[in-house]
């Protein structure tokens, strides 16, 4: 369970009231006022601290709750900073420009969104990380969409859909391993059972993207203009593939993500020192500030100017605030009281599954952390599934169908903030087109009852 014990036991009605108020506050600021999510979350922190003090919880205890919440995301924060380095090093070594240039050679306008979705899904399964997939092949595809005058919103939706299909179905994925471990299900049994809902969601999503894809092919002169500008950067070399190959090899051998990203970034940086005209002083500056392209074709400059530690600081600051906010929701007892209320009123199979999905979604929305949505929901419902006669793999599947894939759809969540920052497309812009993430929980709710029980 989450390592924060509640210091207050509010009534369920009181907790639900605060849930509605907090979500309303965040939604009003982000959607109504167009504010950055940091602002309403800080206001939410003020509100929760005041609530805790009124209920005689010492400020020191509230502060410890915030720190414990933020501490739970430190591993992700270090990865985010390293991904900033990865993007900038892959830019100056030519890895991302080479991926984009290669993509132009194979992809025209026909079925563009469907191809983006399918390729991103394949890469996602191979890498086992939705965020790494988005920050690498996703960045390349969003640049191609810009070049092809395709919808950035739909392209981002296709990237997110593919990346989170991979995150669900890869045996290398941390969320997939977490879901199976929490409820004691064999990893491959878990993946096999997930296919009952995930494969239909994939097929439906692919068909939708086929119909949404632009008609006809892109004029060759437009593609040629981008390819000529990319060639003029002198970034494209055969060695540009090596950092990607290293990352794939590390994934195959299940190297920890931090080490894999560090090795790939280091190799890319070393290659850049030989293949580019950059001095070491300039290289270290790019690590922090990101790569800046300077060609005669401005669209390519916009495409390649990105990355760096500095580009991740917006994401890191929001993740710290959001997780600290989540810690307060626990120490004040608001989330525990809602979870306990669910536990006491569940008996029917379909109601159990619907409530599991609703809880996983609710934790994502309220706290913005997919790991916690899996851990908390899994621990809460294990006993309930046993009483209902449901196998644990139904629980592990539901955790992923409604926990893993929902996180990128929440503007203040860890994944949502990261993806919006990396792709340059806001969560609310791509949300309507992240069809796989939207369809997965619907399928699990509609078909997750007695049929899946009998399928055991």
C-alpha positions, 0 to 999 in steps of 0.5 A: 500500500501507499506508505502514508497512514491517514491521520483523520477518518472523514465521512464518505460524503465529506470525502466525496464532496472534497473530491468534487471540489478539488476536481472542479477547481483543477478543471476550472483553472486548466479548461476554463482559465487556460492556466498551467496545472501547477496553479490549481494544484498549489491551491489544492494543496493550500485547501488540503492543508487548511482542511487538515489543520481544521481537523487537528492534524499537526502541520508537521504531519501534513508536511511529512505526507507531502514529502512522502508523496513526492518521494514516491515519484523520485525514480520517475523524476530522475528518468525524466531528466535523463530523457531530456538528455537522451533527446538532445543527445539523439538530436546532435548525434543524428538519431532522431533526424535519421528516424524522421528521414527514414520515416519520410521514405516509407510513409506518405499520406495514405493510412498515415495515422494508422501506420503511426499507431501500429509502428508506435505499438510495435516499438512500445512492445519492444521497449516496454516503456510508453514514455521512452517510446513517446520521447523517441519514435513519437518525437519523430512521428510528430515532426513528420505530421508537421511536415505532412500538414497532418493533424498534430492532435490526431497524430499525438493521439495515435502515438499515445495509443500505440505507446500505451498498447506497448506499455500494457502488452510488453513483458518488459513493462514496469506497469505490466510487471507491477500489476501481475506482481501486486495480485500474484498472477504469472506475468505471461498469464496476465498478458494472455488474459489482457489480450481478451480486451486489449486486442479488440481495442487495438483493432477498433483503434486501428480501423478508426485511424484508417478512416481518419487518415488523409486521403491520397499521398503527400506531394513529393516536393513537400517531402523532398523539402524536408529531406533536403533540409535534414540532409543539410544539417549533416546530422544523418550518418550510419552511426546515428543508428547505434544509440537506438541499437544500444537502447534495444539491446539493453531492453532485450537484456532487461537492463534497468531503464536508467542505465539503458538511457544513460548508455544510449545518451553517452554513446550518442554524445560521444558520436556527436563529438566525432560527427559534428562540429560541436565543441565539448563545451557546446555539447554540455550546453546542449545537454542542459538547454537542448539542441537548436537547429539552424538551417535555411528551412524553418520547419526543420528548425522547429522540428529539431530544436528540442530536448535538454534537462531544462525542457524537463523542469516544467514536468519535474516541478508538476510531478513533485507538486502532484505527488505531494498533493496526493500525499495530502489526500492520504494523510487527511484520510480523503482517499482511504475513506472513499476506497474503504467505502467501495470495499464494503458494498461490492458483491456482484461480479459486474459491479466489482469490475466496474468499481475496480475500473472506477477506482483505478480511474479515480486514483489517476484523476485525483493523484495523477500517478499510474503506479499508485492507481495499480498498487492501491486498487490492487491491494484494495480489491484482492479480497473482494475478487476472492469473495466474488469467485473471480480469478486474480488475473481478472483483477490484474487485467482490469488494473491495466485496462483502467489504470495504466492507459488512463494516466496520459489522459489526465492533464496534471498526471505524470504521463500527461505532463511528460507527453504534452511537454515532449510532443508539444501537444496539450493533453486536452488537445490529443485526449479525444483522439487517444482512442485506444486509451479511451476504448480499453476501459469501456471494453473491460466494463462491458465485457468484463463480467461473467464471460471473463469469469467463465474464460478462466 
